[in-house]
Structure formats: structure tokens, C-alpha cells
Amino acid sequence: MAGRIVVRSLPEAYIQVNCVKRAGKALKGMGVSHAFVITDPGLVKAGIADKVVKAIEKASLPVTLFDGVVPNPTVEVVHAGAKKLQELAASTKRVGVVTLGGGSSMDAGKAIAMLAGQGPGASILDYVICPALGDDGESMDRRSLMPKKLPNPTNVPPIIAIPTTSGTASETNGAAVVTDTTDPNKHRKLILIAEACKAKLILMDAGLTVGVPRYPTATCGMDVLTHALEAFTSNMINPYSDSIAKRAIELVAENLRTVVNNPSDLEARANMHLASHMAGVAFNISALGICHAMGHPLSALFHQPHGQTLATMLPHIMRFNLDAREEQYAEVARIFGVYTAGKSDEENARAAIDAIAQLSIDVGTAKSIRDLGGSEQDIPQLVTQALTDLSMLTTPVMPSADEVAELYAAALDDDTLYPRNAQRSRL
């Protein structure tokens, strides 16, 4: 057991179909006189944004919609949203922010709300963490783990988070991932961490996820699974988060194939929504690991869904961590129904890895780095970014730069893990 377990306070959360109807009344209860909804064009087109806007307007609150969020939200998106929010706040008594969408909208919304509260001319790059390598070229320089400035929380508007995908669990914390595209030759994901960004209220309405297409459902589901697996195997594991993470893994094992094959199954959608939230609660206690550290650069450089890049790396990462986490992976084998009594933890752990690889094939996320647009030439840049990702600090087995390069190389091609006839062709 860990010597210390830190359980941070969680926002109030409603986990119920149709709970989005609470949004307007909740905003009024926070003293808000105008709602600023942050979302993406897809949710506007799908009519989901309109459903939320109408729920807010029923409480006689005016709404301004910002739908400029893009996948893997960039510095430019955050600055544009913050400027619009500042303009609204200058003419309104009290603005409240509603982040509506998947992880990109959640993260963009938190960053926009924080930045808008810092005043005109503020740059998100002053508030994110930009880790750098130390003199040895492999470990992080601890001096680089602080932002240039700490945000002033005084004028940050209150936030209500309404996730519409079951994946990132961004609603559970005050962190946001922002992609720095200011250097066109070196896209990189940076992390904002600020309590002021944490939502005051979470509305987990699984009904909003029913229209999500199969492939995004699958990538988000693999994100949930990786969150729970890494929370269950990090170097901060403890009984508190273990119990939550294991139940989240179980819910994914029981429901992900169902929601991909039958996207309108509301019960399975609700179970995945709960799994997503639980996995987020778990990793907020025990953190993540190398799979996230290696997945972030792939999505930044090749503009791929975050959950897809995790699915690409996950079997390789589990093999890499095997010696240190045989017992945990053997427990995962039990959850997936592939545990064999009388076999060793190592044998059962390998069965768990195979089961998760098969799940990725079945739901359509079995894609290699080459499938994602990468090649051998990209590995050096990927390695540098992975070694400077904060999730690497809590991985159970600290890799060398050469080992990270080997893991990326292994994920370039693998006919077993990424079969060409996988179901992804139909998603």
C-alpha cells in the first residue's frame, strides 16, 4: 500500500439520463446571469448543443455559444475563446461557463475560463507546464515542472461540465491538455493544472452519448480502459483507487463491444459513462503512466484521437510493465474472463494482454503507428516528447530513451496486433 493517499475533492455530480435539464437552474443557483457554452461544430450540427441551450434558456438565462473547439484543442482556440468570453464578461454581471462535449471541449473550456479570468493580453502558454529534459537527456528537469505564472482564481467564472462522450473523464479535475502549434514543425501537448479550472457541477447524461458514431465510441472506450488500467498499475497504487479502477475495467469489459455494435443501447451507454467517470476518479488519486506519456505525442503530431493512440500503444506497454505488475494484470485476466486457475500470474497476465488486444481488434482501434501516419523518422521526436510528459513520472517501470524508442518501433507494424482485416474497416 502507498505510504500516502491523497483524495482531492470532487465536484458535485449527477449521473442520470436527462439530468442535463438541471443546467439552467444550477447556473442560476451560482448567481450566473448569462451562460457561455463552449462546444464544437459537430455537436451543434447534431442538435445536442441546441438541447443544452434550450435547457438553460428555460431558466430565463441568455446563452452565448462558442463552437470553435477542434480536436486536440490548440493555443489559438483557447485564445479565441478567452477573448470572446472576456468581451461578454465586460458587459454582463456574472457569466457562467458550460463545457459541452468530449475531452477536447472539456479541456478547451477549462483553459478558456481560466485564461479569461486573467485579463486582456494573457497567454495560455504562461500558465501551462512545459517539461524539459535534464542534462542526462533522459530524465525530466524538475525545475521545468512549474508554469511561468500561477493563475489568479478570483475572476475565473464558475463551470458546469456536461460530457457527451465516455472517455476522457476531464470533467473530474482541474487539468487541461492544450496542443502548442505555434511552431508548425513541432506540435506538442502541454498541461494546464489549476484548481480554478475544476467544474462546480458535473451533469453525466448518458442520453447525450447515444448519437456518437462507432469509431469515436470505440476510441473513447479504449481511453476509459487505459485510464483505469494505468490507475491500477501506476507507482502510486493504493486500495482506495484500486477498487474504483477495477470496477471501471469491469464495466468496459462488459459494455464496450455492446455500445460499438449497438450504439443506441442506452443501458450500455450509461454503464460506459459511469466507467469513464470512475476511471477519472481513480487516476486523479493514483495518476497515470507510460501509455499516456507515449500516446500524447502521437495524437499531437499526427492529429489522431487520444484514445486511438492509447489503444495503439497499450499491448506493448503492458508487456513492458509485465514483470512489475504481474499480479495486477492477472487480476485483469479475471475481470476479462480469461483467468486460468493453476497457471502463474505471468501466464494469466499475458492472457489479459491478449484479451485487451482482441478487444481493440473487435471495436476497430487496432491501428499501428504507420496506420496513424507515422514512420521511423518520427521516433526521435516522439521519444523526446514522451520522456517530458508528466505521466511518465508515475509509471511503474521508468524506461530509458532507448526503451521508449523500441516501444514506438514495435508499434509501427505488427500483423497480430494490427491485422489488416480488422473490423476497423467498417467503422
C-alpha positions as CSV (number, residue, x, y, z in Angstrom):
1,M,0.0,0.0,0.0
2,A,1.2,3.5,-0.8
3,G,2.5,5.5,2.2
4,R,0.2,8.3,1.5
5,I,-3.2,8.5,-0.3
6,V,-4.4,11.9,-1.4
7,V,-8.1,12.1,-2.3
8,R,-8.9,15.5,-3.7
9,S,-12.4,16.9,-3.5
10,L,-14.7,16.1,-6.4
11,P,-17.3,18.4,-7.9
12,E,-20.9,17.6,-7.3
13,A,-22.1,15.2,-10.0
14,Y,-25.5,14.0,-11.2
15,I,-25.2,10.7,-13.1
16,Q,-28.6,10.2,-14.7
17,V,-30.3,10.2,-18.1
18,N,-31.9,13.7,-18.7
19,C,-30.0,15.3,-15.9
20,V,-28.9,18.0,-18.4
21,K,-32.3,19.6,-17.6
22,R,-30.7,20.8,-14.4
23,A,-28.2,23.1,-16.1
24,G,-30.2,26.3,-16.1
25,K,-31.4,26.1,-12.6
26,A,-27.9,25.2,-11.4
27,L,-26.4,28.2,-13.1
28,K,-28.9,30.5,-11.5
29,G,-28.1,29.0,-8.2
30,M,-24.4,30.0,-8.8
31,G,-25.6,33.6,-9.3
32,V,-25.0,33.5,-13.1
33,S,-26.8,35.9,-15.3
34,H,-25.5,34.7,-18.7
35,A,-24.3,31.3,-19.9
36,F,-21.3,30.9,-22.2
37,V,-21.5,27.4,-23.8
38,I,-18.2,26.0,-25.1
39,T,-18.5,23.2,-27.6
40,D,-17.6,22.0,-31.1
41,P,-19.3,22.3,-34.5
42,G,-20.2,18.6,-34.6
43,L,-22.4,18.9,-31.5
44,V,-24.1,22.0,-33.0
45,K,-24.8,20.1,-36.2
46,A,-26.1,17.1,-34.3
47,G,-28.6,19.2,-32.3
48,I,-27.1,18.4,-28.9
49,A,-25.8,21.9,-28.3
50,D,-29.3,23.2,-29.0
51,K,-30.8,20.8,-26.5
52,V,-28.5,22.1,-23.8
53,V,-29.1,25.8,-24.8
54,K,-32.8,25.3,-24.5
55,A,-32.4,23.7,-21.1
56,I,-30.5,26.7,-19.9
57,E,-32.9,29.2,-21.5
58,K,-35.8,27.6,-19.7
59,A,-34.4,29.1,-16.6
60,S,-34.6,32.5,-18.3
61,L,-30.9,32.8,-18.8
62,P,-29.4,34.2,-22.1
63,V,-26.9,32.0,-23.8
64,T,-23.8,32.8,-25.9
65,L,-22.4,29.8,-27.9
66,F,-18.7,29.4,-28.7
67,D,-18.4,26.4,-31.1
68,G,-14.8,26.9,-32.2
69,V,-13.3,23.9,-30.4
70,V,-11.3,21.5,-32.6
71,P,-9.9,18.0,-31.7
72,N,-6.8,18.2,-29.5
73,P,-7.6,21.9,-28.8
74,T,-4.8,24.4,-29.7
75,V,-3.4,27.5,-28.2
76,E,-5.2,29.5,-30.9
77,V,-8.6,28.0,-30.0
78,V,-8.1,28.8,-26.3
79,H,-7.0,32.4,-27.0
80,A,-10.0,33.0,-29.4
81,G,-12.5,31.6,-26.8
82,A,-11.0,33.6,-24.0
83,K,-11.2,36.8,-25.9
84,K,-14.9,36.2,-26.7
85,L,-15.6,35.3,-23.1
86,Q,-13.8,38.4,-21.8
87,E,-15.9,40.6,-24.2
88,L,-19.1,39.0,-22.9
89,A,-18.0,39.4,-19.2
90,A,-17.3,43.1,-19.8
91,S,-21.0,43.7,-20.5
92,T,-22.6,41.1,-18.2
93,K,-22.9,41.0,-14.4
94,R,-21.8,37.3,-14.0
95,V,-21.0,34.8,-16.7
96,G,-21.1,31.1,-16.1
97,V,-19.3,28.6,-18.4
98,V,-20.7,25.3,-19.7
99,T,-18.3,22.9,-21.2
100,L,-20.2,20.6,-23.6
101,G,-18.6,17.8,-25.5
102,G,-15.8,15.3,-25.3
103,G,-12.4,15.7,-23.9
104,S,-11.4,18.4,-26.3
105,S,-14.4,20.7,-25.4
106,M,-13.9,19.9,-21.7
107,D,-10.2,20.8,-21.8
108,A,-10.7,23.8,-24.1
109,G,-13.5,25.1,-21.9
110,K,-11.4,24.9,-18.7
111,A,-8.5,26.6,-20.3
112,I,-10.7,29.3,-21.8
113,A,-12.4,30.0,-18.5
114,M,-9.1,30.2,-16.6
115,L,-7.5,32.4,-19.2
116,A,-10.4,34.8,-19.5
117,G,-10.1,35.4,-15.8
118,Q,-6.6,36.6,-16.1
119,G,-7.4,39.8,-18.0
120,P,-6.7,41.0,-21.6
121,G,-3.5,40.0,-23.2
122,A,-2.9,36.9,-21.1
123,S,-1.4,33.9,-22.9
124,I,-2.2,30.3,-22.1
125,L,1.5,29.5,-22.7
126,D,2.3,31.3,-19.4
127,Y,0.1,29.0,-17.4
128,V,0.9,25.6,-18.8
129,I,3.6,23.3,-17.7
130,C,6.4,22.8,-20.3
131,P,8.6,19.9,-19.1
132,A,12.1,19.7,-20.4
133,L,14.8,17.1,-20.2
134,G,17.7,17.4,-17.8
135,D,21.4,17.3,-18.6
136,D,21.3,13.5,-18.9
137,G,18.9,13.7,-21.9
138,E,16.5,11.1,-20.4
139,S,15.0,12.3,-17.1
140,M,12.9,15.5,-16.6
141,D,14.4,18.7,-15.3
142,R,12.3,19.2,-12.1
143,R,12.8,22.9,-12.5
144,S,10.7,22.8,-15.6
145,L,7.7,21.4,-13.9
146,M,6.2,24.7,-12.9
147,P,4.4,27.2,-15.2
148,K,5.7,30.7,-15.7
149,K,2.8,32.1,-13.9
150,L,0.1,30.8,-11.5
151,P,-3.4,31.8,-12.4
152,N,-5.4,34.2,-10.2
153,P,-8.7,32.3,-9.5
154,T,-10.6,35.5,-8.4
155,N,-12.2,36.3,-11.8
156,V,-12.5,32.7,-13.2
157,P,-16.2,32.1,-14.0
158,P,-17.9,29.0,-12.5
159,I,-18.0,25.9,-14.7
160,I,-20.6,23.3,-15.3
161,A,-19.2,20.3,-17.2
162,I,-21.5,18.2,-19.5
163,P,-19.5,15.4,-21.2
164,T,-21.1,13.9,-24.3
165,T,-18.5,11.1,-24.8
166,S,-17.5,8.3,-22.4
167,G,-13.7,8.6,-22.4
168,T,-11.6,11.4,-21.1
169,A,-13.1,12.0,-17.6
170,S,-11.9,15.6,-18.0
171,E,-14.9,16.7,-16.0
172,T,-13.4,15.2,-12.8
173,N,-10.4,17.5,-12.5
174,G,-8.9,20.9,-13.0
175,A,-6.4,19.9,-15.7
176,A,-6.5,20.6,-19.4
177,V,-4.3,19.4,-22.3
178,V,-3.6,22.1,-24.9
179,T,-1.7,21.5,-28.1
180,D,1.0,24.1,-28.8
181,T,1.0,24.6,-32.6
182,T,2.9,27.9,-32.5
183,D,5.9,26.0,-34.0
184,P,4.5,24.3,-37.2
185,N,7.3,21.8,-37.2
186,K,7.0,20.7,-33.5
187,H,3.4,20.3,-32.2
188,R,3.4,19.3,-28.6
189,K,0.8,18.7,-25.9
190,L,1.1,20.9,-22.8
191,I,-0.7,20.6,-19.4
192,L,-2.6,23.2,-17.5
193,I,-3.3,22.3,-13.9
194,A,-5.3,24.7,-11.8
195,E,-8.0,24.2,-9.1
196,A,-9.8,27.2,-10.6
197,C,-10.5,25.2,-13.7
198,K,-12.4,22.5,-11.8
199,A,-16.1,22.3,-12.5
200,K,-18.6,23.3,-9.8
201,L,-21.1,20.8,-11.1
202,I,-21.0,17.7,-13.4
203,L,-24.0,16.5,-15.4
204,M,-23.4,13.0,-16.7
205,D,-26.3,12.4,-19.0
206,A,-25.7,9.2,-21.0
207,G,-28.6,10.1,-23.3
208,L,-26.3,12.7,-24.9
209,T,-23.8,9.9,-25.9
210,V,-26.3,7.8,-27.9
211,G,-25.6,9.6,-31.2
212,V,-21.8,9.3,-31.0
213,P,-20.6,7.2,-34.0
214,R,-19.0,3.8,-33.6
215,Y,-15.4,4.8,-34.1
216,P,-15.3,7.7,-31.6
217,T,-17.2,5.5,-29.2
218,A,-14.5,2.9,-29.6
219,T,-11.6,5.3,-29.2
220,C,-13.2,6.9,-26.1
221,G,-13.8,3.4,-24.7
222,M,-10.2,2.5,-25.0
223,D,-9.3,5.8,-23.3
224,V,-11.5,4.7,-20.4
225,L,-9.9,1.3,-20.2
226,T,-6.4,2.8,-20.3
227,H,-7.2,5.3,-17.6
228,A,-8.4,2.5,-15.3
229,L,-5.5,0.2,-16.2
230,E,-2.9,2.8,-15.6
231,A,-4.6,4.0,-12.3
232,F,-4.5,0.3,-11.3
233,T,-0.8,-0.1,-12.1
234,S,1.0,3.2,-11.6
235,N,3.7,3.8,-9.0
236,M,1.0,5.3,-6.7
237,I,-1.4,2.4,-6.5
238,N,-3.4,2.1,-3.3
239,P,-6.5,0.2,-2.1
240,Y,-8.8,3.2,-2.5
241,S,-8.2,3.8,-6.2
242,D,-7.7,0.1,-6.9
243,S,-11.3,-0.7,-6.1
244,I,-12.7,2.1,-8.3
245,A,-10.3,1.3,-11.2
246,K,-11.2,-2.4,-11.2
247,R,-14.9,-1.7,-11.3
248,A,-14.3,0.7,-14.2
249,I,-12.3,-2.0,-16.1
250,E,-15.1,-4.5,-15.5
251,L,-17.7,-2.1,-16.9
252,V,-15.6,-1.6,-20.0
253,A,-15.1,-5.4,-20.4
254,E,-18.9,-5.9,-20.2
255,N,-20.1,-2.9,-22.3
256,L,-17.6,-1.6,-24.8
257,R,-18.3,-4.2,-27.5
258,T,-22.0,-3.6,-27.0
259,V,-22.0,0.1,-27.5
260,V,-19.8,-0.2,-30.6
261,N,-22.0,-2.8,-32.1
262,N,-25.3,-1.3,-30.9
263,P,-24.8,2.5,-30.4
264,S,-28.4,3.0,-29.4
265,D,-28.2,0.7,-26.3
266,L,-28.8,3.2,-23.6
267,E,-28.1,0.9,-20.7
268,A,-24.6,0.0,-22.1
269,R,-24.1,3.7,-22.8
270,A,-24.9,4.6,-19.2
271,N,-22.5,1.9,-18.0
272,M,-19.7,3.3,-20.2
273,H,-20.4,6.8,-19.0
274,L,-20.2,5.6,-15.4
275,A,-17.0,3.7,-16.2
276,S,-15.4,6.8,-17.7
277,H,-16.2,8.9,-14.6
278,M,-15.0,6.2,-12.2
279,A,-11.7,5.8,-14.1
280,G,-11.2,9.6,-13.9
281,V,-11.8,9.5,-10.1
282,A,-9.3,6.6,-9.9
283,F,-6.5,8.3,-11.9
284,N,-7.0,11.6,-10.0
285,I,-5.8,9.6,-7.0
286,S,-3.2,7.3,-8.4
287,A,-2.2,9.0,-11.6
288,L,-1.4,7.5,-15.0
289,G,1.7,6.1,-16.7
290,I,3.8,5.5,-19.8
291,C,0.9,4.7,-22.1
292,H,-0.4,8.2,-21.7
293,A,3.1,9.6,-21.9
294,M,3.7,7.9,-25.3
295,G,0.2,8.4,-26.6
296,H,0.1,12.2,-26.2
297,P,2.9,12.8,-28.7
298,L,1.2,10.5,-31.3
299,S,-2.1,12.5,-31.1
300,A,-0.2,15.8,-31.2
301,L,2.0,15.0,-34.2
302,F,-0.5,13.0,-36.3
303,H,-3.8,14.7,-35.2
304,Q,-5.3,11.4,-34.1
305,P,-7.9,10.7,-31.4
306,H,-6.3,10.4,-28.0
307,G,-8.0,7.1,-27.3
308,Q,-6.8,5.7,-30.6
309,T,-3.1,6.4,-29.8
310,L,-3.5,4.8,-26.4
311,A,-5.1,1.7,-28.0
312,T,-2.1,1.6,-30.4
313,M,0.4,1.5,-27.6
314,L,-1.4,-0.4,-24.8
315,P,-0.4,-4.0,-25.6
316,H,3.2,-3.0,-25.9
317,I,3.1,-1.0,-22.7
318,M,1.5,-3.9,-20.8
319,R,4.3,-6.2,-21.9
320,F,6.9,-3.7,-20.9
321,N,5.4,-3.4,-17.4
322,L,4.7,-7.1,-17.0
323,D,7.4,-8.0,-14.6
324,A,6.5,-5.2,-12.2
325,R,2.7,-5.7,-12.4
326,E,2.1,-9.4,-13.0
327,E,-0.3,-9.6,-10.0
328,Q,-2.5,-6.6,-11.3
329,Y,-2.6,-7.9,-14.8
330,A,-3.6,-11.4,-13.6
331,E,-6.5,-9.7,-11.8
332,V,-7.4,-8.0,-15.1
333,A,-7.5,-11.5,-16.6
334,R,-10.1,-12.4,-14.0
335,I,-12.2,-9.4,-15.0
336,F,-12.0,-10.3,-18.7
337,G,-12.8,-13.9,-18.0
338,V,-9.5,-15.3,-19.3
339,Y,-8.0,-16.3,-16.0
340,T,-7.0,-20.0,-15.6
341,A,-6.7,-21.5,-12.1
342,G,-3.4,-23.2,-11.6
343,K,-1.5,-21.0,-14.1
344,S,1.1,-18.5,-12.9
345,D,0.4,-14.8,-12.5
346,E,2.7,-14.2,-15.5
347,E,0.7,-16.6,-17.7
348,N,-2.6,-15.1,-16.7
349,A,-1.2,-11.6,-17.1
350,R,-0.3,-12.5,-20.7
351,A,-3.8,-13.7,-21.2
352,A,-5.1,-10.3,-20.1
353,I,-2.8,-8.6,-22.6
354,D,-4.1,-10.8,-25.4
355,A,-7.7,-10.2,-24.3
356,I,-7.3,-6.4,-24.4
357,A,-5.5,-6.7,-27.8
358,Q,-8.5,-8.7,-29.1
359,L,-10.9,-6.1,-27.7
360,S,-9.1,-3.4,-29.6
361,I,-9.4,-5.5,-32.8
362,D,-13.1,-6.1,-32.2
363,V,-14.0,-2.5,-31.7
364,G,-11.9,-1.1,-34.5
365,T,-9.0,0.6,-32.8
366,A,-6.3,-1.9,-33.8
367,K,-4.2,0.5,-35.7
368,S,-0.4,0.8,-35.9
369,I,1.7,4.0,-35.8
370,R,2.1,3.6,-39.5
371,D,-1.6,3.5,-39.9
372,L,-1.8,6.7,-38.0
373,G,0.6,8.4,-40.4
374,G,3.9,7.9,-38.6
375,S,7.2,6.4,-39.7
376,E,10.7,5.5,-38.3
377,Q,11.8,9.1,-39.0
378,D,9.3,10.4,-36.4
379,I,10.6,8.2,-33.5
380,P,13.3,10.6,-32.2
381,Q,10.8,13.5,-31.8
382,L,8.2,11.1,-30.3
383,V,10.8,9.9,-27.7
384,T,11.7,13.4,-26.6
385,Q,8.1,14.4,-26.1
386,A,7.2,11.1,-24.3
387,L,10.1,11.5,-21.9
388,T,8.9,15.0,-21.0
389,D,5.3,14.0,-20.4
390,L,4.1,14.4,-16.8
391,S,2.5,10.9,-16.9
392,M,6.0,9.4,-17.2
393,L,6.7,10.5,-13.6
394,T,4.2,7.9,-12.2
395,T,4.8,4.9,-14.5
396,P,5.7,1.7,-12.7
397,V,8.8,1.0,-14.7
398,M,10.9,4.0,-15.7
399,P,12.1,3.5,-19.3
400,S,15.3,4.7,-20.9
401,A,15.2,6.7,-24.1
402,D,16.3,3.6,-26.0
403,E,13.4,1.6,-24.5
404,V,10.9,4.2,-25.4
405,A,12.2,4.2,-29.0
406,E,11.9,0.4,-29.1
407,L,8.3,0.6,-27.9
408,Y,7.5,3.0,-30.7
409,A,9.3,0.9,-33.2
410,A,7.4,-2.2,-32.1
411,A,4.1,-0.3,-32.7
412,L,5.0,0.8,-36.2
413,D,3.9,-2.6,-37.6
414,D,2.6,-5.8,-36.1
415,D,0.3,-8.1,-38.1
416,T,-1.0,-9.8,-35.0
417,L,-1.9,-6.7,-33.0
418,Y,-3.0,-4.7,-36.1
419,P,-4.4,-7.1,-38.6
420,R,-5.4,-5.7,-41.9
421,N,-8.8,-7.3,-41.9
422,A,-9.7,-5.9,-38.5
423,Q,-13.3,-4.6,-38.0
424,R,-12.0,-1.1,-38.1
425,S,-12.6,-1.1,-41.9
426,R,-16.4,-0.9,-41.2
427,L,-16.3,1.8,-38.5
